[in-house]
């Protein structure tokens, strides 16, 4: 395998790592939310496919849609700052949160 083929293989692996993960069926509450986690996944997947087709990773950084701006939980979450601690339970028990990782 020459250097060019290795580079293409590495590039393919890098793109696959950037592909959005499909939500599990249990991640949808079934209440008809708009946007639903599956709507957001479809949007992110379309953005990923367009970026991959044009080999433009900058297309992956799109403007995030504001969700539930008038909701009580959204206002609470927006008020949190780095280092704050929040405790809550959802319909499926404990909620485990992993902070977003900085973009590359």
C-alpha positions as CSV (number, residue, x, y, z in Angstrom):
1,X,0.0,0.0,0.0
2,X,1.5,3.3,-1.0
3,X,1.3,6.6,1.0
4,X,-1.6,7.9,-1.1
5,X,-3.7,4.8,-0.4
6,X,-2.9,5.0,3.3
7,X,-3.9,8.7,3.4
8,X,-7.2,7.9,1.7
9,X,-7.9,5.1,4.2
10,X,-7.1,7.4,7.1
11,X,-9.3,10.0,5.6
12,X,-12.2,7.5,5.3
13,X,-11.8,6.5,8.9
14,X,-11.8,10.1,10.0
15,X,-15.0,10.7,8.1
16,X,-16.6,7.7,9.6
17,X,-15.7,8.9,13.1
18,X,-17.5,12.2,12.4
19,X,-20.7,10.5,11.3
20,X,-23.5,11.3,13.7
21,X,-24.7,8.4,15.9
22,X,-28.3,7.3,15.3
23,X,-30.4,7.7,18.4
24,X,-31.7,4.5,20.1
25,X,-35.5,4.0,20.0
26,X,-35.5,4.5,23.8
27,X,-34.1,8.0,23.3
28,X,-37.4,9.2,21.7
29,X,-40.1,10.0,24.3
30,X,-42.9,9.3,21.7
31,X,-44.7,12.5,22.6
32,X,-44.4,14.2,19.2
33,X,-41.7,16.7,20.1
34,X,-40.5,19.0,17.4
35,X,-37.7,18.6,16.8
36,X,-37.5,15.0,17.8
37,X,-34.2,13.3,18.4
38,X,-34.7,11.5,15.1
39,X,-35.3,14.9,13.3
40,X,-32.1,16.2,14.7
41,X,-30.3,13.0,13.6
42,X,-31.7,13.3,10.1
43,X,-30.5,16.9,9.9
44,X,-27.0,16.1,11.2
45,X,-26.7,13.0,8.9
46,X,-27.7,15.1,5.8
47,X,-25.1,17.7,6.8
48,X,-22.5,15.0,7.2
49,X,-23.3,13.4,3.9
50,X,-23.1,16.8,2.1
51,X,-19.8,17.6,3.8
52,X,-18.3,14.2,3.0
53,X,-19.4,14.4,-0.7
54,X,-17.7,17.8,-1.0
55,X,-14.8,16.9,1.4
56,X,-15.5,20.0,3.3
57,X,-15.4,19.4,7.1
58,X,-16.3,23.0,7.8
59,X,-19.9,22.2,6.7
60,X,-20.2,20.0,9.8
61,X,-20.2,23.1,12.0
62,X,-23.7,24.4,11.4
63,X,-25.8,26.8,13.4
64,X,-27.6,24.9,16.1
65,X,-31.3,25.1,16.3
66,X,-32.7,26.7,19.4
67,X,-34.9,24.1,21.2
68,X,-37.7,25.0,23.5
69,X,-36.5,28.6,24.2
70,X,-39.5,29.3,26.4
71,X,-39.3,26.0,28.3
72,X,-38.5,26.0,32.0
73,X,-35.7,23.4,31.6
74,X,-34.1,25.2,28.7
75,X,-33.9,28.4,30.8
76,X,-32.5,26.4,33.7
77,X,-29.8,24.7,31.6
78,X,-28.8,28.0,30.0
79,X,-28.2,29.5,33.5
80,X,-25.7,26.7,34.3
81,X,-22.0,27.7,34.3
82,X,-18.9,25.5,34.1
83,X,-18.5,23.8,37.4
84,X,-22.2,23.9,38.4
85,X,-23.8,20.7,39.6
86,X,-27.3,19.8,38.6
87,X,-29.4,16.8,39.8
88,X,-32.5,15.6,38.0
89,X,-34.4,12.5,37.0
90,X,-36.0,11.9,33.7
91,X,-38.8,9.5,32.7
92,X,-36.2,6.7,32.4
93,X,-34.4,7.1,35.7
94,X,-31.1,8.7,36.4
95,X,-29.7,11.0,33.7
96,X,-26.0,10.6,32.9
97,X,-24.4,13.6,31.3
98,X,-21.1,13.7,29.5
99,X,-19.9,17.2,28.6
100,X,-19.4,18.1,25.0
101,X,-15.8,17.8,23.8
102,X,-14.2,20.7,22.1
103,X,-14.2,20.5,18.3
104,X,-11.0,19.7,16.4
